[in-house]
Amino acid sequence: MARYALCSLLIAVALAEAAPTLERYERDSLGRLLLYCSQPPTGWSSELSADKRRVILRLSGTQLSPQATQRSWQSGLLREVYPRRHGDSVWVYVLFAQPVGYSLVWLPYSSAFLLTPVQWDRLTPAEDLYHSALLALEVGAEALADSLLSEAAHGGHPDAAALVGIRTLQRGMPLTALQWLRAGFIRGSRLPDLYAATALLALSAGQGVLAQWAARYFTALSARPLPPVPSFPPDSLAAVLEQTLAAPLLDTTVAPPLAVPPVDTIPTARADSASSAVKNARSSSGTLPQWLLVWAPIAFGLGTIGLIALLLRKLWQRSRAPSSPTSSPPPAAEFAAHVQAALRRYREAEERTPPSEPAPVATASESAPSAPEPTPSLADPAAVLEETRRTAQLSTELRQLWRHRIGQRQHYVRSVLQQLTPEHLPESEQERAQLARRLSIAPQALELHLRLRERSAAESARCIQGSPSFVSTPNGASHPEGAA
């Protein structure tokens, strides 16, 4: 009996050790939640609450580690995480600071769930495709997820390119995986599995420095050792080696750092993939590139010379420029030429208009523009007298032309008023005001004119009708009815 009890205990301990365990969870520098497990759970599902402030992650057949306790944060969308046991399952509650969505994906090399808070109304097209692909993976639509991930990667999303590379590497296509991993590096992906996949590819291709560098970063992000190296076909490894030698993922001439960098200070992919030619071009002091030390003084000198030349050219142009026209009034000859041009325009307009009846003559003080006063000059008195005589002649012609134009305007207004009848008068006051404004008369004058016309028409009709006796007996005879 004791033997059976001991066997049952050993089996229970073995099953407990073989069951997946939720070990810990961390929030990365981008505000994403990583839930690390000892191995993939037998089944898992997630659910968003009605108020969109809580996510429940259910891990079937999973044990809970003592290190997986409640965690909370004071900033960011992710605020609190705490686990609860439910039979042989573990439920993880994730609380957000405001109503948001989420996406969930399993990272095979880190053996962790990546939960990302998502604000769907603020996503770019590439981000929308990426998170939609993660939703498709969660429901098991692998083909749809691969298509959406490919579109998001082509759209420039860094994590989408990294996930495509990881999934391609697991399917035994290292060369295609290398191309997508390189795209993830260049775009700045921070997924831990990106470094793990890179280290595995580098070890397979014999790139020791690259493998050591990527393994260090993977360990710094996930606190896990590098997984075993998968086996690939020899021809694929030869192609990967050729690609890594032709275009390495990073500068392999520099040894990896001795100390593991913290998560929040890991350099971006652009800084890691800087060209070795730029680094070798630095000066011996290590502060600035050599070409910058040589060309900076030359560029500064050329710029200073150009500014001085530009300043001298402006001063020379200012010295040769004539005095400002506001310093003295224009001469009489220019005024006369201006008046002659105006007269020509008025005469051309007058030739195109039909002749009209003479208009009342306006006074010179009301109609003619005042002539400019002659400016004192030291020229010949005879020339000054001739200019004064021409100016006076031009002023007379302008007065006559102005009177003629006023007469034409009055004739036009009279002809319009004579043709205007009450039937043609606009009904609204606004249209009447516009008509009066077009005729340059007051609105009250327009209505007074129409009333006078109605009164005149009524009196004319009364005079034409006459008395009944006059109509029946034009010669003064009595009406036949009266005689009867």
C-alpha positions in Angstrom: 0.0 0.0 0.0 2.8 2.3 0.8 4.4 1.5 -2.5 1.2 2.6 -4.4 1.1 5.9 -2.3 4.7 6.6 -3.1 4.1 6.0 -6.8 1.1 8.3 -6.8 3.1 11.0 -5.1 5.9 10.7 -7.7 3.5 10.8 -10.6 1.8 13.9 -9.1 5.2 15.6 -8.7 6.2 14.7 -12.2 2.9 16.0 -13.6 3.3 19.2 -11.6 6.8 19.7 -13.0 5.6 19.0 -16.5 2.6 21.4 -16.3 3.1 24.9 -17.7 3.8 27.6 -15.1 3.2 31.3 -15.2 6.5 32.5 -13.9 6.4 36.3 -14.0 5.2 39.3 -16.0 6.9 42.6 -16.9 6.0 45.9 -18.6 8.5 46.9 -21.2 9.6 50.5 -22.2 6.8 50.7 -24.8 4.0 50.0 -22.2 3.4 46.4 -23.3 2.9 43.5 -20.9 5.0 40.4 -21.2 3.7 37.3 -19.3 6.5 34.6 -19.2 5.6 31.0 -18.9 7.8 27.9 -18.5 6.3 26.4 -21.7 3.3 27.0 -23.9 0.0 26.4 -22.1 -2.3 23.6 -23.3 -4.9 26.2 -24.1 -5.6 29.9 -23.6 -8.2 32.5 -24.3 -8.8 36.2 -23.5 -11.9 38.4 -22.9 -12.4 42.2 -22.8 -14.9 43.5 -20.3 -17.9 45.6 -21.3 -16.4 48.8 -20.1 -13.1 48.1 -22.0 -11.0 48.6 -18.9 -10.1 45.0 -18.1 -8.8 42.0 -19.9 -9.0 38.5 -18.5 -6.4 36.0 -19.8 -7.3 32.4 -19.1 -4.5 29.8 -19.1 -5.7 26.2 -19.0 -3.7 23.6 -17.2 -1.2 26.1 -15.9 0.4 26.5 -12.4 1.1 29.8 -10.7 4.6 30.7 -9.6 5.1 32.5 -6.2 7.0 35.3 -8.1 3.8 36.1 -10.2 2.2 38.5 -7.7 0.2 41.6 -8.1 1.9 44.5 -9.9 0.7 48.1 -10.4 2.0 51.2 -12.2 1.2 54.9 -11.8 1.5 56.0 -15.4 0.6 54.7 -18.9 -2.4 52.8 -20.1 -1.4 49.6 -18.3 -2.1 50.1 -14.5 -2.5 46.8 -12.7 -2.0 43.0 -13.2 -2.9 40.3 -10.7 -3.4 36.5 -11.1 -6.1 34.2 -9.6 -6.4 30.4 -9.5 -9.5 28.8 -10.9 -9.2 25.0 -10.5 -6.4 23.8 -12.7 -6.3 27.1 -14.6 -4.8 30.6 -13.9 -6.8 33.7 -14.7 -4.7 36.9 -15.2 -6.6 40.2 -14.8 -5.1 43.2 -16.6 -6.5 46.7 -15.8 -6.2 49.8 -18.0 -6.4 53.5 -17.1 -9.0 54.2 -19.8 -11.3 52.2 -22.2 -9.0 50.7 -24.8 -8.7 47.6 -26.9 -5.8 45.1 -26.9 -3.9 42.5 -29.0 -2.3 39.3 -27.8 0.4 37.1 -29.4 2.6 34.2 -28.3 6.4 34.7 -28.6 7.9 31.2 -29.1 11.6 32.0 -28.3 10.8 34.1 -25.2 8.0 31.7 -24.2 5.8 34.6 -23.3 2.5 36.3 -24.1 2.8 39.9 -25.5 -0.3 42.0 -24.6 -0.4 45.4 -26.2 -3.0 48.1 -25.3 -4.5 49.4 -28.5 -6.4 52.6 -29.2 -8.1 51.7 -32.5 -9.1 55.2 -33.5 -5.5 56.4 -33.4 -3.7 53.7 -35.4 -1.9 54.2 -38.7 -2.9 51.9 -41.6 0.1 49.7 -41.0 -0.6 49.4 -37.2 -4.2 48.6 -37.9 -3.1 45.7 -40.2 -0.6 44.5 -37.6 -3.0 44.3 -34.7 -5.7 42.8 -36.9 -3.2 40.1 -37.8 -2.7 39.4 -34.1 -6.4 39.0 -33.6 -6.5 36.6 -36.5 -3.7 34.6 -34.8 -5.7 34.5 -31.6 -8.7 32.9 -33.2 -6.6 30.5 -35.2 -6.9 32.0 -38.7 -3.3 31.4 -39.7 -3.6 32.1 -43.5 -5.4 35.4 -42.8 -2.9 36.4 -40.2 0.1 35.7 -42.5 -1.5 37.9 -45.2 -2.2 40.8 -42.8 1.3 40.5 -41.3 2.8 40.7 -44.8 0.8 43.7 -45.7 1.7 45.5 -42.4 5.4 44.6 -42.9 5.3 46.0 -46.5 3.6 49.1 -45.0 6.6 49.8 -42.8 5.6 48.3 -39.4 8.7 47.1 -37.5 7.1 44.5 -35.3 5.2 43.1 -38.3 8.4 42.6 -40.2 10.0 40.9 -37.1 7.1 38.5 -36.6 7.1 37.6 -40.3 10.8 36.8 -40.0 10.3 34.7 -36.8 7.4 32.7 -38.3 9.3 32.2 -41.6 12.4 30.9 -39.6 10.2 28.4 -37.7 9.0 27.1 -41.1 12.5 26.4 -42.2 13.2 29.3 -44.6 16.2 31.0 -43.1 17.1 33.2 -46.1 13.6 34.8 -46.3 13.7 35.1 -42.5 17.0 36.9 -42.7 15.6 39.5 -45.1 12.5 40.2 -42.8 14.7 40.3 -39.7 17.0 42.8 -41.3 13.9 45.0 -42.1 12.8 44.7 -38.5 16.3 45.9 -37.3 16.3 48.8 -39.7 12.8 50.0 -38.6 13.6 49.7 -34.9 11.6 46.7 -33.6 12.0 45.9 -29.9 10.6 42.4 -29.8 12.9 40.0 -27.8 12.3 37.2 -30.2 13.9 39.3 -33.0 17.3 39.1 -31.2 16.8 35.4 -30.5 16.0 34.6 -34.2 19.0 36.7 -35.2 21.3 34.9 -32.8 20.1 31.5 -34.1 20.7 32.5 -37.7 24.1 33.9 -36.9 25.1 30.6 -35.1 23.9 28.6 -38.0 25.9 30.7 -40.5 29.1 30.8 -38.3 28.9 34.5 -37.4 30.1 34.3 -33.8 30.3 38.1 -33.1 26.8 38.7 -34.4 25.4 35.7 -32.5 27.0 36.8 -29.2 25.7 40.4 -29.6 22.1 39.2 -30.4 22.2 36.7 -27.6 23.2 39.3 -25.1 20.3 41.6 -26.1 17.8 38.7 -26.0 18.9 37.8 -22.5 18.7 41.4 -21.4 15.1 41.7 -22.7 13.7 38.3 -21.6 16.1 37.1 -18.9 16.2 33.7 -20.7 18.9 31.7 -22.3 19.1 31.3 -26.0 17.0 28.3 -27.3 18.7 25.4 -29.2 19.8 26.0 -32.7 17.4 24.5 -35.3 18.7 22.5 -38.2 18.5 23.9 -41.7 19.4 22.6 -45.1 23.0 23.1 -46.1 22.2 25.2 -49.2 20.1 27.5 -47.1 22.9 28.0 -44.6 25.3 28.8 -47.4 22.9 31.5 -48.7 22.5 32.9 -45.2 26.2 33.1 -44.8 26.6 34.9 -48.1 23.9 37.4 -47.2 25.3 38.1 -43.8 28.8 38.7 -45.2 27.5 40.9 -48.0 25.2 43.1 -45.8 25.5 42.4 -42.0 22.7 43.2 -39.7 25.1 45.4 -37.6 28.7 46.5 -37.3 30.4 43.2 -36.4 33.8 44.9 -36.2 32.9 46.3 -32.8 32.9 43.8 -29.9 29.6 43.5 -28.0 29.4 45.4 -24.7 30.7 43.7 -21.5 27.8 44.9 -19.4 24.2 44.2 -20.4 22.4 47.4 -21.2 19.1 48.2 -19.4 15.9 47.7 -21.3 15.0 51.3 -21.6 18.4 52.3 -22.9 18.8 49.6 -25.7 19.9 51.6 -28.8 17.5 51.7 -31.8 18.1 49.6 -34.9 19.3 52.7 -36.8 22.1 53.3 -34.3 23.0 49.6 -34.2 23.1 49.2 -38.0 25.3 52.3 -38.6 27.9 51.8 -41.3 31.4 50.9 -40.3 32.8 53.4 -42.8 31.3 56.3 -40.8 32.7 54.9 -37.6 36.2 54.5 -39.1 36.1 58.0 -40.4 36.1 59.5 -36.9 39.1 61.4 -35.8 41.7 60.1 -33.4 40.2 62.0 -30.5 36.9 60.2 -31.1 34.7 63.3 -30.9 34.1 64.4 -34.5 34.6 62.8 -38.0 37.8 63.9 -39.8 36.0 65.3 -42.8 33.9 67.6 -40.5 37.1 68.9 -38.8 38.6 69.7 -42.3 35.6 71.2 -44.1 33.9 73.1 -41.2 36.5 76.0 -41.2 36.4 76.2 -45.0 32.6 76.4 -45.1 32.6 79.0 -42.4 35.1 81.2 -44.3 33.2 80.9 -47.5 30.0 81.9 -45.8 31.6 84.9 -44.2 33.0 86.1 -47.5 29.7 85.7 -49.2 27.9 87.7 -46.6 30.4 90.6 -46.8 30.1 90.6 -50.6 26.3 90.7 -50.4 26.5 93.6 -48.0 28.9 95.6 -50.2 26.7 95.1 -53.2 23.6 96.4 -51.4 25.5 99.5 -50.2 26.7 100.1 -53.8 23.1 99.8 -55.2 21.8 102.2 -52.5 24.4 104.8 -53.3 23.6 104.7 -57.1 19.8 104.7 -56.6 18.0 108.1 -57.2 16.5 110.0 -54.3 13.1 108.9 -53.0 10.1 110.1 -54.9 8.4 111.2 -51.7 11.2 113.8 -51.1 9.9 116.3 -53.7 6.6 116.7 -55.6 6.4 115.6 -59.3 7.2 118.3 -61.9 4.5 120.0 -63.9 5.5 118.2 -67.1 4.7 114.8 -65.6 1.3 116.1 -64.4 0.5 117.5 -67.8 1.4 114.2 -69.5 -0.9 112.4 -67.0 -3.8 114.8 -67.7 -3.3 114.4 -71.5 -3.5 110.6 -71.2 -6.7 110.9 -69.1 -8.2 113.2 -71.7 -7.5 110.7 -74.5 -9.2 108.0 -72.5 -12.3 110.2 -71.9 -12.5 111.2 -75.6 -12.3 107.6 -76.8 -15.2 106.7 -74.4 -17.2 109.8 -75.6 -16.8 108.7 -79.2 -18.3 105.3 -78.4 -21.4 106.8 -76.7 -24.3 108.5 -78.6 -24.8 112.2 -78.3 -27.2 113.4 -75.6 -29.0 116.5 -74.7 -27.1 119.3 -72.9 -26.9 119.1 -69.2 -27.0 121.8 -66.6 -23.6 123.4 -66.1 -22.0 122.8 -62.8 -19.8 125.3 -61.1 -16.1 125.0 -61.5 -15.6 124.8 -57.7 -17.8 121.7 -57.5 -16.8 119.8 -60.6 -13.2 120.6 -61.6 -10.4 119.0 -59.6 -8.1 121.5 -58.0 -4.9 122.0 -60.0 -1.6 121.4 -58.1 0.1 124.5 -56.9 3.3 125.3 -58.8 6.4 124.4 -57.0 9.0 127.1 -56.7 11.8 126.6 -59.1 14.9 128.4 -60.3 14.3 127.6 -64.0 13.7 130.1 -66.8 10.6 132.4 -66.1 9.4 132.0 -69.7 9.4 128.2 -69.3 7.5 128.5 -66.0 4.9 130.8 -67.7 4.4 128.4 -70.5 3.9 125.5 -68.2 1.4 127.5 -66.2 -0.6 128.4 -69.4 -0.7 124.7 -70.4 -1.9 123.7 -67.0 -4.7 126.3 -67.1 -5.8 125.2 -70.6 -5.8 121.5 -69.4 -7.9 122.5 -66.4 -10.5 124.2 -68.6 -10.8 121.1 -70.9 -11.2 118.9 -67.8 -14.0 121.1 -66.5 -15.8 120.9 -69.9 -15.4 117.2 -70.1 -16.6 116.7 -66.5 -19.8 118.8 -67.2 -20.4 116.7 -70.4 -20.1 113.4 -68.4 -22.5 114.8 -65.8 -25.0 115.7 -68.5 -24.8 112.2 -70.0 -25.4 110.7 -66.5 -28.5 112.8 -65.9 -29.9 112.0 -69.3 -29.5 108.3 -68.6 -31.2 108.5 -65.2 -34.2 110.5 -66.7 -34.6 107.9 -69.5 -34.6 105.0 -67.0 -37.2 106.8 -64.8 -39.5 107.5 -67.8 -39.4 103.8 -68.8 -40.0 102.6 -65.2 -43.6 101.7 -64.4 -45.2 100.4 -61.1 -45.5 97.0 -62.7 -41.7 96.9 -63.3 -40.8 98.2 -59.8 -39.2 95.5 -57.6 -41.4 94.3 -54.8 -38.8 93.9 -52.1 -37.2 96.9 -50.4 -33.8 95.5 -50.9 -34.1 95.3 -54.7 -35.6 98.8 -54.7 -32.6 100.1 -52.7 -30.3 98.4 -55.2 -32.1 100.0 -58.2 -31.9 103.4 -56.5 -28.2 102.9 -55.7 -27.6 102.0 -59.4 -29.3 105.2 -60.5 -27.5 107.3 -57.8 -30.7 108.6 -56.3 -32.4 108.1 -52.9 -35.0 105.3 -52.5 -37.6 107.9 -51.4 -37.0 109.8 -54.6 -37.7 106.7 -56.6 -41.0 106.0 -54.9 -42.0 109.7 -55.1 -41.4 109.6 -58.8 -43.7 106.5 -59.2 -46.5 108.1 -57.2 -46.3 111.3 -59.3 -46.5 109.1 -62.4 -49.6 107.3 -61.1 -51.3 110.5 -60.2 -50.5 112.1 -63.6 -51.9 109.0 -65.4 -55.1 109.1 -63.3 -55.7 112.8 -64.1 -55.1 112.2 -67.8 -57.6 109.4 -67.9 -60.2 111.6 -66.1 -59.8 114.4 -68.6 -60.1 112.1 -71.6 -63.3 110.5 -70.2 -65.1 113.9 -69.6 -68.8 114.4 -68.5 -71.6 112.1 -69.7 -73.6 114.9 -71.4 -70.6 116.0 -73.4 -69.9 112.5 -74.6 -73.6 112.0 -75.7 -74.2 115.5 -77.3 -71.0 117.0 -78.5 -72.8 120.1 -80.0 -74.5 121.1 -76.7 -77.9 119.5 -77.5 -79.9 117.9 -74.8 -79.8 114.2 -74.2 -82.5 112.1 -75.9 -83.6 110.6 -72.6 -84.0 114.0 -71.1 -86.2 115.1 -74.1 -88.4 112.0 -73.7 
